[in-house]
Structure formats: C-alpha cells, structure tokens
Amino acid sequence: MWLGRRSARSPVPGLGVRRTGERAAFTLVELLVVIAIVGLLASLLLPALSKAKGKARSIQCLGQLRQIGLAATLYAEDHDGELPRSQHS
C-alpha cells in the first residue's frame, strides 16, 4: 500500500490546483466555444427582434391612422358635417 501524499484534485475536470504565481486563464478552445455559443444565440435572437420591430411599426401606423380619423370626425362635427378638403383637389 502506498502511503504517499494525496494529490489535491478538483472535482471539476480541468480545474486542478495551481502553483503559486500561476495565473488562471481560459484556453483558446474554451474561448472559441464561448464565442460560437454567443454567435448561435445571437443568430436565433435577431429574426425575432426583426419581427417585433415590424409589428411595432404596423401598430404605430394603425395608431396614426386612428388619430387622423378622429381628427377628421371632430372637424366634421365642428363644420356642419363637411370633411376637410385637400388643397390638391
């Protein structure tokens, strides 16, 4: 039976005990994996944001049309039922 000193091992693979003076750093592979995951998530998120932006534009347009209709109705009530005239007609 070997009675040597037990080595301190981390429960997480790849995270061993470092000697004094060594700096903890990510490997190139770990950084590339993180960059790939962020890119994948961004590519999934951008179409959803684009769809939401288009929906917001259509809602804004409907709101503006409603305001124009309300203004025309109020004008007609104040001017004996006549709608505003265009200067181009």
N, C-alpha and C positions, 0 to 999 in steps of 0.2 A: 504494500500500500504506500502511495506517495504522500508524503507529509509536507509538501512544498507550500509556498504561499499561494493563496487563492487569487486568481486574477479578477479584478473588478470589471464586470461586464454590464453593459447597459441592457435593459430589457428590449430596447428598440434596436433592430439591426442597423448597423452603420453609424451608431452614435456611441462609440467607445469612449473610454476615459482618455483624455488628452493630457499630455505632459505640460508642465508649467512653461509658459512662453509661447505655446502654440495657439494660433487663432482659429476659432471655429469658422468654417467657410462652406458655402454650398459648392457642389461640383458643377461642372459645365452641363452635365446630363440633367441634373436636377433643375437647373435654371431653364434649360431648353424645354423640359416637360412643363414647367410652370407657365412659360411663355405660350406653349402650344395650347394649354388648357384655357388660358385667358383669351387667346385668339378664337378658340372654338366657342366659348361663351359669348364673346362679342358678336361673332357671326350669327349666332342664334338670336341675339337680342336686337340687332339692327333692323331686321324686317318687321318685327313687332312695333318698334318705335316709329318706323316709317308709316305703318298702317294707322297708328294712333294719331300721327301728325295729319294725315289725310282726313281722318274722321273729325279732328278738331277744326280743320278748315271748312268742311261741309257744315258743321254745326254753327260756325261763325257766320257763314254765308246765309244760312237759314234765319239766324237772328237778325241780320241786317235787312233781309227781305221783309221780315215781320215788322221791323221798325218803319220801313218805307210804307208798308200797307197801312200801319196805324197812323202815320203822319198824313197820308192821303185821305184816310177816313175822317180824321179831325179837321182837315182843311175843307173837305166836302160839307161837314156839318156847319162850319162857320160861313160858307159861301153858297147857301141855298142848293146844296146837292151837286154842285159842279166840282169836278176833279181839277187838279192843277194842270195847266196847259204847258206843252213843251214849246220852247222858243224855236224849235226846228220845224214845226208843222205849219 
